[in-house]
Amino acid sequence: MGFFTTAFSGIAFYVILAGAAFWPALLVGAISLSVFAAFAALFASVSWLGGSFVIDRILTRLYGLQWITLAELQSKSPASASFIEEACKRHSFRLPRLGLIKDPCPNSFVYGRGRWDARLVVTEGLFGSLDEKERVSVFAHEMGHLKSRDFIVMTPMSAVLQLFFEACSRFNLLWLPLWGLYFLLESALLPISRNREYLADEYAAQETHHSHLGMALLKISYGMAQSTSKRLANSAKYLGIMDAQSAASGGIVYHNAKNSRSLESMAKCFLYDIANPWASFAELGLSHPLLGRRLGRLSEAKNGLLDFASLDINTNKLRAGFAKDAAVMAAALLLSAGFPVAYLVLAFADFSVADLLGGWLVAAGIASLAIALYKYPSGTPHAAAAAELAADPYTSPVRGKVVLLRGRMTDSAMGSVLEDKTGVIRADYEGSNLFGPSCREFAGKYAKITGWFVRGASGTLIIDTVESAEGKAGGFVKWRAVVESCAIMLGGIAVLLL
């Protein structure tokens, strides 16, 4: 990301922060724009000066951060300690302050006010999950952040959001007034956060080996997905090597392929991230790039971990599917969001609140119904397997694929999953039947399962029916969505008639 884009995102972050503090004064004209700009600059300066201190306190008091020496790191990972020392000498960096958090969830991050003030922190899980070459590649990734200086921009903004996260997590009453501000601040930070990972990956690949970092990222995603406590990963997600949400998909892919050691099956599963147009939209809400995209960049070099170039992909089919999905979503959005705008433009003197509200509810109900019928199509379910669905690059978050699988629904550290003989995929079986047993009551039992497979940042099977030797249950997912849409429409009609 260029300098101007980074600068724009940073300015937007502090303007939003200052606006949250002074919007009443701005509305009544109590302060001028120049004074407001001065306060935004002051917030930026204070957060830069105090950001490292804030993160230190959070990690020390809440997560047990301990500072260690290079010799102590050498006892745990000699090659990593040697790499850090050699890299600092070669680039004339001051040795970063080293920290260790005894968290089994693998992670690493760098923060500080500058190279002279940098902290490099890792979790205990990194040493248990990765081999020595992979650990070196992770430390090289963090040294890449040091070389590019991106952590100087990220540290103050990450400190603000980390304070928000911890406050909202511990004092639930604060969440309601703060979630909107958190979302706006996060939106300004996310583009910088994603791009910095590519730069650090490139440095690590140059200094170590593409395949070492690629396998490290896969193992870290699996470790995060398997971890029962992702609190630290979520708290420090803008600094970490990967956040828990980004890790979910990669963890399942690695889980399915680790026994067979099939790199080709892994590559097929990540092809969606690289080729499908919907992947770019799925990535917008993530603090890190989709894992497939990171692995794709690492694999562009000769002898990369995964060979994506040899995989066939029908780009015309991808584009046609995306265009169809986008047209449906755009039509629904124009109908529901465009109605009140059109009404306000055309109503003039005949404006009526009841007509506006009622008409909008009818339009929103119709749009919701259209999306529900499109997302949950009818038809004969296609017999499929978990590994087959995970490797399908043509899936969509908008149009579900009607499938039938045979396996067991279980709740695991990776979340709710469906497991068959080929592997696991994420599953949503929360749908309930008011007239009989719920799908969840069949968890752990071998069953025939039908539903719709959709994919955003990761693939999910939305379960419709479950049938085992002990009975049958339906989630009524589609019909619940239809009933809810009709209820919105009826509400709008009632408002218009009253």
C-alpha positions in Angstrom: 0.0 0.0 0.0 1.4 3.4 -1.0 2.3 6.2 1.3 -0.7 8.3 0.4 -3.2 5.5 1.0 -1.6 4.7 4.4 -1.6 8.4 5.3 -5.2 8.7 4.3 -6.2 5.7 6.5 -4.2 7.0 9.4 -5.8 10.5 9.1 -9.2 9.0 8.9 -8.6 7.0 12.0 -7.8 10.0 14.2 -10.4 12.2 12.6 -13.0 9.6 13.5 -11.6 9.4 17.1 -11.6 13.2 17.5 -15.1 13.4 16.0 -16.4 10.9 18.5 -15.0 13.1 21.3 -16.1 16.5 19.9 -19.1 16.0 17.7 -21.5 18.0 20.0 -19.1 20.9 19.8 -18.8 20.6 16.1 -22.6 20.5 15.6 -23.2 23.7 17.5 -20.1 25.4 16.0 -18.3 25.7 19.4 -15.0 24.8 17.8 -13.6 25.5 14.4 -12.3 23.0 11.9 -8.7 24.1 12.6 -9.1 23.5 16.3 -10.7 20.1 15.6 -7.7 19.2 13.3 -5.4 20.2 16.1 -7.2 17.9 18.5 -7.0 15.0 15.9 -3.2 15.6 15.6 -2.9 15.7 19.4 -4.7 12.3 19.7 -2.3 10.9 17.1 0.7 12.2 19.0 -0.5 10.9 22.4 -1.4 7.5 21.0 2.1 7.2 19.4 3.8 8.2 22.6 1.7 6.0 24.8 0.7 3.2 22.5 3.6 0.9 23.4 3.0 1.5 27.1 -0.7 0.6 26.8 0.0 -2.6 25.0 2.7 -3.5 27.5 0.3 -3.1 30.4 -2.5 -5.1 28.7 -0.2 -7.9 27.7 1.5 -8.0 31.1 -1.5 -7.7 33.4 -4.1 -9.7 31.4 -2.0 -12.2 29.5 1.2 -12.7 31.6 3.8 -11.2 29.3 7.3 -11.9 30.5 10.4 -10.2 29.1 13.3 -12.6 28.2 16.9 -12.3 27.0 18.3 -13.4 23.7 20.1 -16.2 25.6 16.7 -17.4 27.0 15.3 -17.4 23.5 18.4 -19.3 22.3 17.6 -22.1 24.8 14.2 -22.5 23.2 15.1 -21.9 19.6 18.8 -21.5 18.8 18.3 -20.8 15.1 15.7 -18.1 15.7 18.0 -16.3 18.2 20.9 -16.5 15.7 18.7 -15.1 12.9 17.5 -12.1 15.0 21.0 -11.3 16.1 22.4 -11.6 12.5 19.5 -9.6 11.0 20.0 -6.8 13.5 23.7 -6.6 12.7 23.2 -6.7 9.0 20.5 -4.0 8.9 22.0 -1.9 11.8 18.9 -2.4 14.0 18.9 -2.2 17.7 18.0 -5.7 19.1 14.2 -5.6 19.9 13.0 -6.3 23.4 11.9 -9.9 23.5 8.8 -11.1 25.2 7.1 -14.5 25.8 3.5 -15.1 26.7 2.6 -18.6 28.0 -0.4 -19.0 25.7 -0.8 -22.4 23.9 -2.3 -20.5 20.9 0.6 -19.8 18.5 1.1 -16.2 17.7 3.8 -13.5 17.3 3.8 -9.7 16.9 6.0 -6.6 16.9 5.1 -3.2 18.2 6.8 0.0 19.4 7.4 3.7 18.7 10.3 3.0 16.4 13.1 0.5 15.7 14.9 1.8 18.8 11.9 0.9 20.9 10.6 -2.3 19.3 9.2 -5.2 21.1 9.0 -8.7 19.5 6.6 -11.0 21.4 5.7 -14.6 20.8 3.5 -17.1 22.5 4.6 -20.5 24.0 2.4 -22.2 21.4 4.8 -21.2 18.7 7.5 -23.5 20.1 5.2 -26.5 20.4 3.5 -26.2 17.0 6.4 -25.4 14.6 9.7 -27.0 13.8 12.9 -25.0 14.0 13.0 -23.9 10.3 9.3 -22.8 10.5 10.0 -20.9 13.8 12.9 -19.0 12.1 10.6 -18.0 9.2 8.1 -16.6 11.8 10.8 -14.5 13.5 11.9 -13.4 10.0 8.3 -12.3 9.3 8.4 -10.2 12.4 11.8 -8.8 11.5 10.2 -7.9 8.2 7.8 -5.6 10.1 10.8 -4.1 11.8 12.5 -3.5 8.4 9.5 -1.9 6.8 8.7 0.2 9.9 5.0 -0.5 9.4 4.6 -1.3 13.1 5.2 2.4 13.9 1.9 3.2 12.2 0.1 0.2 13.5 1.1 0.4 17.2 -0.8 3.6 18.3 -4.0 2.6 16.4 -3.8 -1.0 17.6 -3.4 0.2 21.2 -6.6 2.3 20.9 -8.6 -0.7 19.5 -7.1 -3.1 22.0 -8.3 -0.8 24.8 -11.7 -0.8 23.3 -11.7 -4.6 22.9 -10.7 -5.2 26.5 -13.2 -2.6 27.9 -16.1 -3.9 25.8 -15.2 -7.5 26.7 -15.1 -6.9 30.4 -17.8 -4.3 30.8 -20.7 -5.3 28.6 -22.6 -2.1 29.2 -19.9 -0.2 27.3 -20.4 -2.3 24.2 -23.6 -0.7 23.0 -22.4 2.9 22.8 -18.9 1.9 21.6 -19.5 -0.8 19.0 -20.2 1.7 16.2 -17.1 3.8 17.0 -15.0 0.6 17.2 -16.3 -0.5 13.8 -15.5 2.9 12.2 -12.0 2.9 13.7 -11.4 -0.7 12.6 -12.5 0.1 9.1 -9.8 2.8 8.8 -7.2 0.4 10.2 -8.0 -2.8 8.3 -6.5 -1.9 4.9 -3.1 -1.0 6.5 -3.2 -4.1 8.6 -3.7 -6.5 5.7 -1.1 -5.0 3.4 1.6 -5.0 6.0 1.4 -8.8 6.3 2.3 -9.2 2.6 5.4 -7.0 3.0 6.5 -9.0 6.1 5.8 -12.3 4.3 8.0 -11.2 1.3 10.9 -10.4 3.6 10.6 -13.7 5.4 10.5 -15.6 2.1 13.7 -13.8 0.9 15.6 -14.4 4.2 14.5 -18.0 4.8 12.4 -20.1 2.4 8.9 -19.7 0.9 7.9 -23.2 1.9 9.0 -22.8 5.5 6.8 -19.7 6.1 3.9 -21.2 4.2 3.9 -24.3 6.3 4.3 -22.2 9.5 1.2 -20.2 8.5 -0.7 -23.4 8.0 0.3 -24.8 11.3 -0.4 -21.5 13.1 -3.9 -21.4 11.6 -4.5 -24.9 12.7 -3.2 -24.1 16.2 -5.5 -21.1 16.5 -8.5 -23.0 15.1 -7.8 -25.8 17.6 -7.2 -23.4 20.6 -9.9 -23.3 23.2 -8.9 -19.7 24.1 -8.6 -17.2 21.3 -8.8 -14.1 23.5 -5.3 -12.9 23.0 -5.5 -13.6 19.3 -8.6 -11.4 19.1 -7.3 -8.7 21.5 -4.0 -8.2 19.5 -5.3 -9.3 16.1 -4.0 -6.1 14.3 -0.5 -6.9 15.5 -0.5 -10.7 15.4 0.7 -12.9 12.5 -2.8 -14.1 12.0 -6.2 -13.5 13.6 -8.5 -16.2 14.7 -11.2 -15.4 12.1 -8.6 -15.6 9.3 -7.3 -18.9 10.8 -10.6 -20.8 10.8 -10.6 -21.8 7.2 -6.9 -22.6 7.0 -7.1 -24.7 10.2 -9.8 -26.9 8.7 -7.8 -27.3 5.5 -4.7 -28.4 7.4 -6.7 -30.7 9.6 -8.1 -32.5 6.5 -4.8 -32.7 4.7 -2.3 -33.4 7.6 -2.7 -37.1 7.6 -2.4 -37.6 3.8 0.2 -34.8 3.5 -1.4 -34.0 0.2 -0.2 -30.5 -0.9 -2.4 -30.7 -4.0 -5.5 -31.1 -1.9 -4.4 -28.1 0.2 -3.9 -26.0 -2.9 -7.3 -26.9 -4.3 -8.9 -25.8 -1.0 -7.2 -22.4 -1.2 -8.0 -21.8 -4.8 -11.2 -20.0 -3.8 -9.2 -17.4 -1.9 -7.1 -16.6 -5.0 -9.6 -16.9 -7.9 -13.1 -16.3 -6.8 -14.2 -12.6 -7.0 -16.2 -13.0 -3.8 -13.0 -13.6 -1.9 -12.1 -9.9 -2.1 -15.4 -9.0 -0.4 -14.9 -11.7 2.3 -11.5 -10.2 3.0 -12.8 -6.6 3.6 -13.7 -7.3 7.3 -10.5 -9.2 8.1 -7.4 -7.7 9.8 -5.2 -10.1 7.7 -5.3 -11.3 4.1 -7.1 -14.6 3.4 -4.6 -17.4 4.0 -4.9 -18.7 0.5 -3.8 -15.3 -0.9 -0.7 -15.2 1.4 0.2 -18.7 0.3 -0.4 -17.8 -3.3 2.1 -15.0 -3.1 4.6 -17.2 -1.4 4.1 -19.9 -4.0 4.8 -17.7 -6.9 8.5 -18.3 -6.4 10.2 -21.5 -7.7 9.8 -24.5 -5.4 7.0 -22.8 -3.4 5.0 -24.8 -0.9 1.8 -25.1 -3.0 1.6 -25.2 -6.8 -1.5 -23.2 -7.8 -0.4 -22.6 -11.4 -1.0 -26.3 -12.3 -4.6 -26.2 -11.1 -7.3 -25.7 -13.7 -9.9 -23.0 -13.1 -12.8 -21.9 -15.4 -12.6 -18.1 -15.1 -15.7 -17.7 -17.3 -17.7 -19.8 -14.9 -16.4 -17.8 -11.9 -17.3 -14.5 -13.5 -20.7 -15.6 -14.7 -21.6 -16.9 -11.2 -20.3 -13.7 -9.6 -22.2 -11.5 -12.0 -25.5 -13.4 -11.3 -25.0 -13.2 -7.6 -24.1 -9.6 -7.7 -27.1 -8.8 -9.9 -29.5 -10.4 -7.3 -27.9 -8.6 -4.4 -27.8 -5.3 -6.2 -31.5 -5.6 -7.2 -32.5 -6.4 -3.6 -30.4 -3.5 -2.3 -31.9 -1.0 -4.8 -35.4 -2.2 -3.9 -35.0 -1.9 -0.1 -32.5 1.0 0.2 -33.6 2.8 -2.9 -37.3 3.0 -2.0 -37.0 5.6 0.8 -34.7 7.7 -1.3 -37.0 7.6 -4.3 -40.0 8.4 -2.1 -38.4 11.4 -0.5 -37.4 12.8 -3.9 -40.9 12.3 -5.5 -43.2 12.9 -2.5 -42.7 16.7 -2.2 -45.8 18.1 -0.5 -47.6 14.8 -0.2 -45.0 13.4 2.2 -46.4 10.9 4.7 -44.3 9.1 7.5 -46.8 6.2 7.3 -46.4 5.8 3.6 -42.6 6.1 3.8 -42.3 3.5 6.6 -45.0 1.1 5.2 -43.6 1.2 1.7 -40.1 0.7 2.9 -41.1 -2.4 5.0 -42.9 -3.9 2.0 -39.9 -3.2 -0.3 -37.5 -4.6 2.4 -39.7 -7.7 2.8 -39.7 -8.4 -0.9 -35.9 -7.9 -1.1 -35.4 -10.2 1.8 -37.7 -12.9 0.3 -35.9 -12.7 -3.0 -32.5 -13.2 -1.3 -33.8 -16.1 0.8 -35.2 -18.0 -2.2 -32.0 -17.4 -4.1 -29.7 -18.4 -1.3 -31.6 -21.5 -0.4 -32.6 -23.0 -3.8 -34.8 -26.1 -4.0 -33.9 -29.2 -6.0 -32.5 -32.7 -5.6 -29.4 -32.5 -3.3 -26.1 -33.4 -4.9 -24.2 -36.2 -3.1 -21.0 -34.7 -1.8 -18.1 -35.1 0.6 -16.6 -32.6 3.0 -13.2 -32.5 1.2 -15.0 -32.0 -2.1 -16.9 -29.0 -0.9 -13.9 -27.5 0.7 -12.0 -27.7 -2.6 -14.8 -26.2 -4.7 -13.7 -22.7 -5.9 -17.0 -21.9 -7.5 -19.1 -21.7 -4.3 -20.7 -18.4 -3.2 -21.8 -16.6 -0.1 -25.0 -15.7 -1.9 -26.2 -18.8 -3.7 -26.1 -22.0 -1.7 -25.2 -25.3 -3.2 -27.8 -28.0 -2.4 -25.9 -31.0 -1.1 -26.3 -34.3 0.7 -23.6 -35.7 3.0 -23.3 -38.7 5.3 -21.4 -38.1 8.5 -21.5 -36.8 12.1 -22.2 -33.3 13.4 -19.9 -32.4 16.3 -18.9 -29.5 18.4 -15.1 -29.1 18.5 -12.4 -26.6 19.2 -12.8 -25.5 15.6 -16.5 -24.8 16.2 -19.5 -26.8 15.0 -18.4 -29.1 12.2 -19.6 -31.9 10.1 -17.2 -34.8 9.8 -17.3 -37.6 7.2 -14.6 -40.0 6.0 -12.9 -37.4 3.9 -12.5 -34.7 6.6 -14.5 -31.9 8.2 -16.3 -28.7 7.2 -17.9 -26.0 9.3 -21.6 -26.6 9.9 -24.5 -24.5 11.1 -27.2 -26.7 12.7 -28.7 -24.2 15.0 -32.0 -24.2 13.1 -34.9 -25.6 15.2 -38.1 -27.3 14.5 -41.0 -26.2 16.7 -42.9 -29.4 15.9 -40.2 -32.0 16.7 -36.6 -32.6 17.6 -33.9 -30.1 16.6 -31.0 -30.9 14.4 -28.6 -30.4 17.4 -30.2 -33.4 19.1 -28.6 -35.6 16.5 -25.1 -34.3 17.1 -22.5 -37.1 17.4 -24.8 -39.6 15.6 -24.0 -40.9 12.1 -26.7 -39.4 9.8 -27.7 -38.5 6.3 -27.6 -34.7 6.2 -28.9 -32.2 3.6 -28.4 -28.5 3.4 -26.8 -25.7 1.5 -23.0 -25.1 1.2 -22.0 -21.4 1.1 -18.7 -19.8 1.4 -17.4 -16.4 2.5 -14.1 -16.2 4.4 -14.6 -20.0 5.1 -17.0 -22.6 3.9 -20.1 -23.5 5.9 -22.8 -26.1 5.5 -26.2 -24.7 6.5 -28.0 -27.8 7.6 -31.6 -28.3 6.5 -32.5 -31.9 7.6 -30.8 -34.6 9.6 -31.9 -38.2 9.3 -30.4 -41.1 11.4 -31.6 -44.5 12.6 -33.1 -42.7 15.6 -35.3 -40.3 13.7 -35.4 -37.2 11.6 -35.2 -33.5 12.3 -35.5 -30.3 10.2 -34.0 -26.9 10.7 -36.6 -25.1 8.5 -33.9 -22.6 7.7 -35.3 -21.6 4.3 -38.9 -21.5 5.4 -38.1 -19.5 8.5 -36.4 -16.9 6.3 -39.5 -16.9 4.0 -41.9 -16.4 7.0 -39.7 -13.6 8.4 -39.7 -11.8 5.0 -43.5 -12.2 4.7 -43.9 -10.9 8.2 -42.0 -7.7 7.3 -44.1 -7.3 4.2 -47.4 -7.8 6.1 -46.2 -5.3 8.7 -45.6 -2.7 5.9 -49.0 -3.4 4.5 -50.6 -2.9 7.9 -48.9 0.4 8.3 -50.1 1.6 4.9 -53.7 0.6 5.7 -53.9 2.1 9.1 
